[in-house]
Amino acid sequence: MSDFFSDIGAITWFVLIWLSIYFIANIWIFLWRFFKLSSMIALEKNTLELFYNNHLPIRKSVFSSILASKKCINFEILNVYKLEAIKKATSGLSMLSIISSTAPFIGLFGTVIEILEAFYHLGGDGKISFDVIAPIISKALIATSFGILTAVPAYSFYIILRRKAYEFTTYLDMQINIILSAPVNTASNVDSKITLK
């Protein structure tokens, strides 16, 4: 294995290091966003249950500050709060999308450069057999395979987190519907005797 890696060119090493950084960022972003989104979903789910029982929401929930202020509440105001929450919830997803779409091309770039360099050095010999070309191509393809290995988890993580963001958005929409379905368009529809948690 050490002989395999010792013959790799500088461009391929650069590509492999770049893809390694992508891979580490991929795992870190997924874990960070997965646990953050899971806690946000749990909080908004609990808040929705409180709304069903005519209680004030949990203090850290998205709509708690607007409901506690007892100002006039309408769809536009609630939608602004929702959009701000979705923006925070989906941070990092664009990076996963970038990694999943660019990693195979970065790997392919390393492969093409390695093959071009190999053919340049082999061109002067005159005789080129399959026994000579096969090891060169197999070494060149490592960059493409590493690019695919980086892209597949990134795309999978992106889809998983997008689904969780959709679930979070759904809970917010249900809360907006409950708030707006109250007879009076203020926080008075909620039991004011219960303090914010």
N, C-alpha and C positions, 0 to 999 in steps of 0.2 A: 504493500500500500504506500510506503514511503517513496518507492521508486515512481509510483504512479503520480504522486503529487509533486515530486521534485522536477518532473519534466514539463509542468504546466507553466505557460507564459505569464508575464507580468499583468497583461490585460485581464486574463482569466482570473488571476488572483484578486485583482481589483473588483471584478464582477462578483466573485464568491464572497468577498468581504462585504460588499454592498448588499448582497442578498442575505447575508447573515444578520446584518443590522436590521433589514426589513423583517426577517423572521422573528428576531427578538422583540421588535416594536409590535409586530403582529400579536404575539402572545400577550405582551404587557397591556396593549390597548383592549384586547378581548377581556382579560381578567378584570381590569379596572372598570370597564363599562358594564360588564355582565353583573358584577356584584352591586355596582351603583344603581343600575336600572332595576335590579331585583328589589333593592330596598325602597326605591321610589315607587315601584308598583305596589309593594306591600303597604306602604303608607297611604297611597291613594285608594287602595282597596278598602282599608280600614275606615278611611274618611267617607267613602261611599256608603258603607254600612251604617256609619253614624248619621248620615243624611237620611237614610231610609227610616231611622228611628227618631227623626226630628231633633237631633243633637247638633251642636256646633262642631265644626271640623277640628281635627288635630292641628295644633299650632303650626307645625312645619309643613302642612299640606299647601298645595298651590293656591287655593282660594281662601285660606284662613284670614289673611290680612285684609282683603277686600270685604269679607263678611263681618269681620270684627269692627271695621270702621263705620258700619251701618249707613254707608252712602247709598245713593240710588244705584242699583245694579241693573245693567242691561247686557245684551249679548255681546256687543262690541267690547265692553270693558273686560268681560270674562274671557273673550277670545284673545285679547292682548295678553292676559295672564297665562292662558293656555299656550300660546305661541312662544312666549318666553321660556316656559317650562320645557316645551318640546325642543327648543334650541339647546338648552342645557343637557337634556336627556340624550340627544343625538350627537353630541360633540365626540369626535374621534372616529365616527363611522366613515367619514369621507376619506380618512387616511387608510382605513382597511380597504376601501374601494380602490384607492390609488395603488396600494400594494398588490391587490389581486389582479389588477389590469396591467400593471407595468412589469411585474416580476418575470413573467415568461419572456417578454421582449428583452429585458436586461440579460437574462440567461442566454437567449438566442444570439444577442450581440457578442457575448463572450465566446460562444461556439463558432460563430462566423469568423471572428478575428483569429482564433486558434487554428481553424482550418486553412484560412488564407496564408497564415504564417508558415504552416506546415507544408503547403503546396509550393510556396516560394522557395523553401529550403530543399524540397525534393525535386524541383524542376531542373536543377543543374545536373543531376545524376544520369538522366537519359532513360534509365530503366526503372519503372515503378510497377511493383507487383502488389497484389492484394495483401500479402504478408507484411508489407511495409506500411501501406495506407491504413489498414484496419486498426492497429494500435493508436495511430494518430487521431483518427476519427473518434474512437472510443474515449480518448482523453478529452477531446474537444466537446463531446456531448455532455460532459459532467456539468457544465455551466447551464445548459438547457434543462437538464433534469433537476438541478437545484432550484432553478427559477420556477418550474412547475411545482416542486415540493413546497415552495414558499407561497405560491399563488393559491393553491387548493385550500389550505386551511384559512387563508385570509378571506377568500370568498365565502367559505362556510361560516366563519365567524361573523362576517358582514350580514349574512342572511339571518342568522340567529339573533343578532342584536337589533336588526331592523324589525323582526317579529316582536321582540320585547318592547321596542319603542312604540309599535302599533298598539300593543296591549296597554301601555301607559296612556297613550292618547285616547283610547277607548274609555278608560276609567275617567279621564278628565271630561270627555264629552257627556258621559252619563251624569257626572256631577253638575255640569252646566244645565242639562235638561231638568234635573231635580230643582236646582236653584231657580230657574226661570219658570217652572211650573207652579211656583208658589202663588197664592192669591194676590199678595202684595209684593212688589218687586224690590224688597229690601231684605235685610237679614232678620226681620221680625218674624218670618215664617219658622224660624228655628227657635227652639226653646231657650230663651235668653237667660234662664236661671242656671243653666249649666255653663260652667266656665270653660274656657279654652284649655285643652290638655297640653 
